[in-house]
């Protein structure tokens, strides 16, 4: 009887030890899986950021070489008052206080036509400010119609009124925001007689 009890106790402790071992193994596996998923998310975040966002330095640098099409999403009224020079207008607002997000057909068809006319150029949108959701909402709308646009890293307010916020300190005395702003119903063209200050490293993929 004593031998049987000892065998049963041994089996019980063995079962407990086995279960504990399995729990530990699963815990460490889960931790490892969690860490991997976090790293993958971080990697994905930076891949998305680099794929979608365009530096305003890059826009300023290439303002006159026709390598992209810049699209102002603000209302026609605001666009005609002032806009980034060279930008076209596809309004996502009927007026400064009324969105036109519901006008999907017009917006989508306008971007389709723009892409057809500029098949080898990036289309880059901007709206009111950095946290403004207009560009993001229109961008999502377009992806649902197989149109893919990039997003300017700042908005109109930062470009027009906070030139010193994103330009490098040594560039501020060499550039004038009004050279990069125009008004009226036409995109306008950068004055080719003015020097375009090259931001950051030139011919460097890690330049800003």
Secondary structure, 3 states (H helix, E strand, C coil): CHHHHHHHHHHHHHHHHHHHHHHHHHHHHHHHHHHHHHHHHHHHHHHHHHHHEECHHHHHHCCCCCCEEEEECCCHHHHHHCEECCCEECCCEEECCEECCCCHHHHHHHHHHHHHHCCCCEEEEECCCCCCCHHHHHHHHHHCCCCCCEEECCCHHHHHHCHHHHCCHHHHCCCCHHHHEECCCCCCCCCCCCCCCCCCCCCCCCCC
